[in-house]
Amino acid sequence: MYDIGINALQGGSADLGQYKGKAVLIVNVASKCGLTPQYAGLERLHEQYADKGFTVLGVPCNQFMGQEPGTSEEIAEFCSATYGVTFPMTEKVEVNGDGRHALYERLVPIEDAEGHSGDIRWNFEKFLLGRDGTILARFSPQTEPESAEVISAVEKAVA
């Protein structure tokens, strides 16, 4: 996972290698979605476990009904002003189809608890990486960031 090239939301390399040794929850995000309030739970999760070697990594995507139409600056401003987001964010990418980013090429084969693998179904699908970069879990878009199953998985990953 660490060798995949992706840019930060505000430009320059996001350098996934900086997350070696950390547990990471990768989430494809959008600002104009019914699930957008999950940003608040993602931020609380990020804050709660940051000192234990955990981070959330937001990956904006506009593939689901155009629900992330903004520029990088608009996305950053919305997330900061509306939800107080401090976790890192990458550039806007495609998570499905011919233009699928290499990061998601590696993520989508993993099954969630219901056995779904393959294409990302909607905004706010979540993948938990272990400290060594292995993919530990996949959570559906409707799974809240502070649900018992996500909290349990994060706590195991940072233990």
SULFENZI-V919846 format. One record per pair of residues at least 24 apart in sequence whose C-alpha atoms are under 10 Angstrom apart, sorted by the first residue. I is the first residue (numbers start at 1). J is the second residue. D is the distance in whole Angstrom. If there is no record, write none. Layout:
# SULFENZI-V919846
I:J:D ; I:J:D
This chain:
# SULFENZI-V919846
1:102:9 ; 1:103:7 ; 1:106:8 ; 1:107:9 ; 1:129:9 ; 1:132:9 ; 1:133:6 ; 1:134:8 ; 1:135:9 ; 2:103:9 ; 2:132:9 ; 2:133:7 ; 3:103:10 ; 4:101:9 ; 4:102:7 ; 4:103:6 ; 4:106:10 ; 5:101:9 ; 5:102:8 ; 5:103:8 ; 6:59:10 ; 6:90:7 ; 6:91:7 ; 6:92:10 ; 6:93:9 ; 6:101:9 ; 6:102:9 ; 6:103:8 ; 7:89:9 ; 7:90:6 ; 7:91:5 ; 7:92:9 ; 7:93:10 ; 8:58:10 ; 8:59:9 ; 8:72:9 ; 8:88:8 ; 8:89:6 ; 8:90:4 ; 8:91:5 ; 8:92:9 ; 9:58:9 ; 9:59:9 ; 9:60:8 ; 9:71:9 ; 9:72:6 ; 9:73:8 ; 9:75:8 ; 9:76:7 ; 9:88:8 ; 9:89:5 ; 9:90:4 ; 9:91:4 ; 9:92:7 ; 10:71:10 ; 10:72:6 ; 10:73:7 ; 10:75:10 ; 10:76:8 ; 10:89:8 ; 10:90:8 ; 10:91:7 ; 11:72:9 ; 11:90:9 ; 11:91:7 ; 12:90:10 ; 12:91:9 ; 13:90:9 ; 13:91:9 ; 14:88:9 ; 14:89:8 ; 14:90:6 ; 14:91:8 ; 15:90:10 ; 16:57:10 ; 16:90:10 ; 16:103:10 ; 16:133:10 ; 17:133:9 ; 19:53:9 ; 19:54:9 ; 19:55:8 ; 19:57:10 ; 19:129:10 ; 19:130:10 ; 19:131:8 ; 19:132:9 ; 19:133:8 ; 20:53:10 ; 20:130:9 ; 20:131:6 ; 20:132:6 ; 20:133:7 ; 21:53:7 ; 21:54:9 ; 21:130:8 ; 21:131:4 ; 21:132:6 ; 21:133:8 ; 21:158:10 ; 22:50:9 ; 22:52:8 ; 22:53:5 ; 22:54:5 ; 22:55:7 ; 22:129:8 ; 22:130:7 ; 22:131:4 ; 22:132:8 ; 22:133:8 ; 22:157:9 ; 22:158:8 ; 23:49:9 ; 23:50:9 ; 23:52:9 ; 23:53:6 ; 23:54:5 ; 23:55:7 ; 23:56:9 ; 23:128:7 ; 23:129:5 ; 23:130:5 ; 23:131:5 ; 23:132:8 ; 23:133:8 ; 23:134:9 ; 23:135:10 ; 23:136:10 ; 23:154:7 ; 23:155:10 ; 23:156:10 ; 23:157:6 ; 23:158:6 ; 23:159:10 ; 24:50:10 ; 24:53:9 ; 24:54:6 ; 24:55:5 ; 24:56:6 ; 24:57:7 ; 24:126:10 ; 24:127:8 ; 24:128:6 ; 24:129:5 ; 24:130:7 ; 24:131:8 ; 24:133:8 ; 24:135:9 ; 24:136:10 ; 24:154:9 ; 24:157:9 ; 24:158:10 ; 25:54:8 ; 25:55:6 ; 25:56:5 ; 25:57:6 ; 25:58:8 ; 25:125:10 ; 25:126:6 ; 25:127:6 ; 25:128:4 ; 25:129:6 ; 25:130:9 ; 25:135:10 ; 25:136:10 ; 25:137:9 ; 25:138:9 ; 25:139:10 ; 25:145:9 ; 25:150:9 ; 25:154:8 ; 26:55:9 ; 26:56:6 ; 26:57:5 ; 26:58:6 ; 26:59:7 ; 26:89:10 ; 26:103:10 ; 26:104:10 ; 26:107:9 ; 26:124:9 ; 26:125:8 ; 26:126:6 ; 26:127:5 ; 26:128:6 ; 26:129:8 ; 26:138:10 ; 27:56:7 ; 27:57:6 ; 27:58:5 ; 27:59:6 ; 27:60:8 ; 27:61:10 ; 27:89:9 ; 27:123:8 ; 27:124:5 ; 27:125:6 ; 27:126:5 ; 27:127:7 ; 27:128:9 ; 27:138:10 ; 27:139:10 ; 27:141:9 ; 27:145:10 ; 28:57:9 ; 28:58:6 ; 28:59:5 ; 28:60:6 ; 28:61:6 ; 28:62:9 ; 28:89:10 ; 28:90:10 ; 28:92:9 ; 28:93:9 ; 28:94:9 ; 28:95:8 ; 28:104:10 ; 28:120:9 ; 28:122:8 ; 28:123:6 ; 28:124:5 ; 28:125:6 ; 28:126:7 ; 28:127:9 ; 28:141:9 ; 29:57:10 ; 29:58:6 ; 29:59:6 ; 29:60:5 ; 29:61:6 ; 29:62:9 ; 29:67:9 ; 29:68:8 ; 29:75:10 ; 29:89:9 ; 29:92:9 ; 29:122:9 ; 29:123:5 ; 29:124:5 ; 29:125:8 ; 29:126:9 ; 29:141:10 ; 30:58:9 ; 30:59:9 ; 30:60:6 ; 30:61:6 ; 30:62:7 ; 30:63:9 ; 30:64:9 ; 30:66:9 ; 30:67:6 ; 30:68:5 ; 30:69:8 ; 30:70:9 ; 30:75:9 ; 30:79:10 ; 30:92:10 ; 30:122:10 ; 30:123:6 ; 30:124:8 ; 31:60:8 ; 31:61:9 ; 31:62:9 ; 31:66:10 ; 31:67:6 ; 31:68:5 ; 31:69:8 ; 31:70:8 ; 31:74:10 ; 31:75:7 ; 31:76:10 ; 31:78:7 ; 31:79:8 ; 31:82:10 ; 31:123:10 ; 32:62:10 ; 32:65:9 ; 32:66:8 ; 32:67:5 ; 32:68:6 ; 32:69:8 ; 32:70:10 ; 32:123:10 ; 33:64:9 ; 33:65:9 ; 33:66:9 ; 33:67:6 ; 33:68:8 ; 33:122:10 ; 33:123:7 ; 33:124:9 ; 34:67:9 ; 34:123:9 ; 35:122:9 ; 35:123:7 ; 35:124:7 ; 35:141:8 ; 35:142:7 ; 35:143:10 ; 35:144:9 ; 36:67:10 ; 36:79:10 ; 36:83:10 ; 36:123:8 ; 36:124:8 ; 37:82:9 ; 37:83:8 ; 37:144:10 ; 38:83:9 ; 38:124:8 ; 38:141:10 ; 38:142:9 ; 38:143:9 ; 38:144:7 ; 38:145:7 ; 38:146:9 ; 39:79:8 ; 39:82:9 ; 39:83:6 ; 39:84:9 ; 39:85:7 ; 39:124:9 ; 39:144:10 ; 39:145:9 ; 40:79:9 ; 40:82:9 ; 40:83:6 ; 40:84:8 ; 40:85:8 ; 40:145:9 ; 40:146:10 ; 41:83:9 ; 41:144:7 ; 41:145:5 ; 41:146:6 ; 41:147:9 ; 42:83:10 ; 42:85:8 ; 42:86:10 ; 42:87:9 ; 42:124:10 ; 42:144:9 ; 42:145:6 ; 42:146:8 ; 43:79:10 ; 43:83:8 ; 43:84:7 ; 43:85:6 ; 43:86:7 ; 43:87:7 ; 43:145:9 ; 43:146:10 ; 44:83:10 ; 44:84:10 ; 44:85:9 ; 44:86:10 ; 44:87:10 ; 44:145:9 ; 44:146:8 ; 45:87:10 ; 45:145:7 ; 45:146:7 ; 45:150:9 ; 45:151:8 ; 45:154:9 ; 46:85:9 ; 46:86:8 ; 46:87:7 ; 46:88:10 ; 46:145:10 ; 47:85:10 ; 47:86:9 ; 47:87:8 ; 49:151:10 ; 49:154:8 ; 49:155:8 ; 49:158:8 ; 50:87:9 ; 50:158:10 ; 51:158:10 ; 52:155:9 ; 52:157:10 ; 52:158:6 ; 52:159:8 ; 53:131:8 ; 53:157:9 ; 53:158:6 ; 53:159:9 ; 54:129:10 ; 54:130:9 ; 54:131:9 ; 54:154:8 ; 54:155:9 ; 54:157:9 ; 54:158:7 ; 55:86:10 ; 55:87:7 ; 55:88:8 ; 55:128:10 ; 55:129:10 ; 55:154:10 ; 56:86:9 ; 56:87:6 ; 56:88:7 ; 56:89:9 ; 56:126:10 ; 56:127:10 ; 56:128:9 ; 57:87:6 ; 57:88:5 ; 57:89:6 ; 57:90:7 ; 57:126:10 ; 57:127:10 ; 58:85:10 ; 58:87:7 ; 58:88:6 ; 58:89:4 ; 58:90:6 ; 58:91:9 ; 58:92:10 ; 58:124:9 ; 58:126:10 ; 59:88:9 ; 59:89:6 ; 59:90:5 ; 59:91:7 ; 59:92:6 ; 59:93:7 ; 59:94:9 ; 59:95:9 ; 59:123:10 ; 59:124:9 ; 60:89:8 ; 60:90:7 ; 60:91:7 ; 60:92:5 ; 60:93:6 ; 60:94:9 ; 60:95:9 ; 60:123:9 ; 60:124:9 ; 61:90:10 ; 61:91:9 ; 61:92:5 ; 61:93:5 ; 61:94:6 ; 61:95:7 ; 61:96:10 ; 61:122:10 ; 61:123:8 ; 61:124:10 ; 62:92:7 ; 62:93:8 ; 62:94:7 ; 62:95:9 ; 62:123:9 ; 63:92:10 ; 63:93:9 ; 63:94:7 ; 63:95:8 ; 63:96:8 ; 63:97:10 ; 63:120:10 ; 63:122:9 ; 63:123:9 ; 64:94:10 ; 64:95:10 ; 64:96:10 ; 64:120:10 ; 64:121:9 ; 64:122:6 ; 64:123:7 ; 65:122:9 ; 65:123:10 ; 67:123:9 ; 68:92:8 ; 68:123:9 ; 95:119:8 ; 95:120:7 ; 95:121:10 ; 95:122:10 ; 95:123:10 ; 96:120:6 ; 96:121:9 ; 106:135:9 ; 107:134:10 ; 107:135:7 ; 107:137:10 ; 107:138:9 ; 108:138:9 ; 109:138:10 ; 110:135:8 ; 110:136:9 ; 110:137:8 ; 110:138:7 ; 111:136:10 ; 111:137:8 ; 111:138:6 ; 111:139:9 ; 111:140:10 ; 112:136:10 ; 112:137:7 ; 112:138:5 ; 112:139:6 ; 112:140:7 ; 113:137:8 ; 113:138:7 ; 113:139:7 ; 113:140:9 ; 113:149:10 ; 114:138:10 ; 114:139:9 ; 114:140:9 ; 116:140:9 ; 126:150:9 ; 128:153:8 ; 128:154:8 ; 128:157:8 ; 129:153:10 ; 129:154:9 ; 129:157:8 ; 130:154:9 ; 130:156:9 ; 130:157:6 ; 130:158:8 ; 131:157:7 ; 131:158:8 ; 131:159:10 ; 132:157:10
